[in-house]
Amino acid sequence: MVRNLETVLQQYAHFLPEHLELLKTRLHVKAMVKNELLLRSGQVCNTLYFINKGAVKLVDEQENTINLFAQNEWMLEIKSFTSQKPTAYSLVAVEEGELFYFSVKDLHELIQISPAFFQLAKLMEAGHENLAYQNNRLSPEEKYEKLLNEKPQYIQVFPAKTIASFLNMTPETLSRVRRKLIS
C-alpha cells in the first residue's frame, strides 16, 4: 500500500530509510468517494495529498477544470497551501479511491526534525506542473498531443468533457482533434 508512495518519493529526492519511516508516522489514510469535495472554495488548503488510487480534479466556481491529478501523483492547491489563505478552487474526487496525506503542520515539524524534508517542496511543484496544459500559445492539437505523450493515464481516467475543460477547449474541439489524430 505505501510502496507506491515510497517509489514516487524517491523519484523526487533521495530519502534515507529512517526519513521514510518518519514520514510514514505522519501519514493519514483517507478513502474518497466519487464527487466528494476534498477542498471547498473559501477554505485554506493545509493538506498535501498523495493519490494512491483514484482521480481528482481542481475546478473553479464555474466548474472549469483547472488541474487534474491521478493515481501516484501528489495533489494540492499550491497557492492556498503556500500562502495559507483561502482558495478560489475546489478539489473534487472524480472516482472512488484512497489518499495518503499530511498537513502543513506535519511538514513544518518534519523540516525541524531533519533538513532532508526540505526536499518535499519538490512534491508541491509536482502538484502544480499540470497547469502547462492550459497554455493558450499551444494549438488544440499540440495540447492534446502533449497530454497523450506526458499523461496518457488522464485519457483513460477522466471523461472527455473534463479533458476538454482542462485543455481549455470545447468538447466539440476535443472531438475534432481526436478524429484528426486518428485519421
C-alpha positions, 0 to 999 in steps of 0.5 A: 500500500505505501510502496507506491508512495515510497517509489514516487518519493524517491523519484523526487529526492533521495530519502534515507530509510529512517526519513521514510519511516518518519514520514510514514508516522505522519501519514493519514489514510483517507478513502474518497468517494466519487464527487466528494469535495476534498477542498471547498472554495473559501477554505485554506488548503493545509493538506498535501495529498498523495493519490494512491488510487483514484482521480481528482480534479481542481475546478473553479466556481464555474466548474472549469477544470483547472488541474487534474491529478491521478493515481501516484501523483501528489495533489494540492492547491499550491497557492492556498497551501503556500500562502495559507489563505483561502482558495478560489478552487475546489478539489473534487474526487472524480472516482472512488479511491484512497489518499495518503496525506499530511498537513502543513503542520506535519511538514513544518515539524518534519523540516525541524526534525531533519533538513532532508524534508526540505526536499518535499517542496519538490512534491508541491511543484509536482502538484502544480506542473499540470497547469502547462496544459492550459497554455493558450500559445499551444494549438488544440492539437499540440495540447492534446498531443502533449497530454497523450505523450506526458499523461496518457493515464488522464485519457483513460481516467477522466471523461472527455468533457473534463479533458476538454475543460482542462485543455481549455477547449470545447468538447466539440474541439476535443472531438475534432482533434481526436478524429484528426489524430486518428485519421 
